[in-house]
Amino acid sequence: MADEALSANVRWLTDFERYLRTERQVSAYTVRNYLFELQRVEKLFSETDSWLSLQHGSLQAMLAKLHRKGLSPRSLSLTLSSLKQFYEFLLREQQIKVNPAIGLTAPKQGKPLPKNMDVDSVSHLLDIDGDDPLSLR
């Protein structure tokens, strides 16, 4: 049974790769990243798991496990995007009835802090001469 699940998993990933390259015509970089993320999730499968048998809770637990392993919010977002696209593909191929990745969310990404202006830049900004609207602006 485990060999059958493994064989089916490989076949679906190969079909998904072909779909991305030919029908969606996404970049080779996107294809590589999606497949890498899907293989990362696949390493968390048990022996009898297959892409077709996973449910929403299982995917959520796998994402949580990746988060605990130290994956950044940006990487988790890419993983989630890969999962959603892959399950949309399986839905389109009529292999599943419901996309189990719908409703999953990645942790919020931190926003970079604004850059501080140095003293010279502030002085230059305040020393602008002129009364015309463009200078005042």
C-alpha positions in Angstrom: 0.0 0.0 0.0 2.8 2.4 0.9 4.4 1.9 -2.5 1.1 2.6 -4.3 0.7 5.9 -2.4 4.3 6.9 -3.1 3.9 6.1 -6.8 0.6 8.1 -7.0 2.3 11.0 -5.2 5.1 11.1 -7.7 2.7 10.9 -10.6 0.6 13.8 -9.3 3.6 16.0 -8.8 4.9 15.2 -12.3 1.5 16.0 -13.8 1.3 19.2 -11.8 4.8 20.2 -13.1 3.6 19.5 -16.6 0.5 21.6 -16.0 2.4 24.5 -14.6 4.9 24.5 -17.5 2.5 24.0 -20.4 -0.9 25.2 -19.5 -0.2 27.9 -16.9 3.2 28.8 -18.6 4.7 30.0 -15.3 8.4 30.7 -15.0 10.9 27.8 -14.4 11.7 29.5 -11.2 8.1 29.3 -10.0 7.8 25.7 -11.0 11.0 24.8 -9.1 9.8 26.6 -6.0 6.4 25.1 -6.0 7.8 21.6 -6.4 10.4 22.2 -3.7 7.7 23.3 -1.3 5.4 20.4 -2.1 8.3 17.9 -1.6 9.1 19.6 1.7 5.5 18.9 2.8 5.6 15.4 1.4 8.5 14.5 3.7 6.0 15.0 6.6 3.6 12.3 5.2 3.2 9.1 7.0 3.7 5.9 5.0 0.1 5.6 3.9 -0.6 9.3 3.2 -1.2 10.5 -0.3 -2.0 13.9 -1.7 -5.6 12.7 -2.3 -6.2 11.5 1.2 -5.0 14.6 3.2 -7.6 16.7 4.9 -7.6 20.3 6.0 -6.5 19.4 9.6 -3.6 17.4 8.3 -2.3 20.2 6.1 -2.8 22.6 9.0 -0.7 20.3 11.3 2.0 20.0 8.7 2.2 23.8 8.3 2.4 24.2 12.1 5.2 21.6 12.2 7.2 23.5 9.5 6.6 26.7 11.5 8.0 25.0 14.7 11.0 23.9 12.7 11.8 27.5 12.1 10.5 28.3 8.6 10.0 32.0 8.1 6.6 33.4 7.5 7.6 34.2 3.9 8.6 30.5 3.3 5.4 29.3 4.9 3.4 31.7 2.6 5.1 30.1 -0.4 4.4 26.6 0.9 0.8 27.5 1.4 0.5 29.0 -2.1 2.1 25.8 -3.5 -0.4 23.7 -1.7 -3.4 25.8 -2.8 -2.3 25.7 -6.4 -1.6 22.0 -6.3 -5.0 21.2 -4.8 -6.7 23.5 -7.3 -5.0 21.4 -10.0 -6.3 18.1 -8.4 -9.8 19.6 -8.2 -9.6 20.6 -11.8 -8.5 17.0 -12.6 -11.5 15.8 -10.7 -9.4 13.8 -8.3 -10.8 15.5 -5.2 -14.1 17.1 -4.5 -13.0 19.8 -2.1 -9.7 21.8 -1.8 -8.4 21.0 1.7 -6.0 23.9 1.5 -8.8 26.5 1.4 -9.0 28.5 4.6 -5.4 27.8 5.6 -3.4 30.9 6.5 0.3 31.5 7.0 1.6 33.6 9.9 1.8 37.3 9.3 5.0 38.6 7.8 6.8 41.4 9.6 6.9 44.8 8.0 10.2 46.5 7.7 10.7 49.6 9.7 11.0 52.9 7.8 14.6 54.1 7.2 15.7 57.0 9.4 17.1 60.1 7.8 20.5 61.2 8.8 21.2 64.7 10.3 22.6 66.1 7.0 19.6 65.0 5.0 17.2 66.7 7.5 19.3 69.9 7.6 19.3 70.0 3.8 15.5 69.5 3.7 15.0 72.3 6.2 17.4 74.7 4.5 15.6 74.9 1.1 15.2 78.5 0.1 12.4 79.9 -2.0 8.8 80.9 -1.8 7.5 79.2 -4.9 5.0 76.3 -4.4 7.4 73.7 -5.7 10.1 74.6 -3.1 7.7 74.7 -0.3 6.3 71.4 -1.3 
